[in-house]
Amino acid sequence: MYKLTNIISEILNTYSIEANLFTDPSLNLTDILNQIRAIRKVTIVSIITPDDYTQKSNIEYSRLKIKFVTRSEPKKDLEKIKNDILTSDLSKTDLRIPGVKSLKFRDGTLKRL
């Protein structure tokens, strides 16, 4: 007999990836991360920035570990997640999540959990 967790894991696939996030230091990083957590398919966002990393005055760098679920190809979902973070739904040129300047997924860090 199948357990519920086995059934769910067959339907949904959980992945993690590391990303470099560059933000405006005048805005609260916690608020930005909470908005990323609210994006569809994203389940967990953790900061894994090395302790010895020196920040610049005009931009704040954070290394993130993002966990997400998918039923399809994870790379397609990553593009959608990135677009949701960086692109406005409006016809304006402003960012969807205020304070995010750039998001880059780190090559070779996509893993199925």
Protein Blocks (a to p, Z undefined) as FASTA:
>chain_A
ZZfklmmmmmpccddddddddddfkbcfklmmmmmmmpghiabdcdfbdfklccdfkbcc
dddddddddfbdfklmmmmmmmmmmpcfbfbfbdfbghiabdcddehiaccZZ
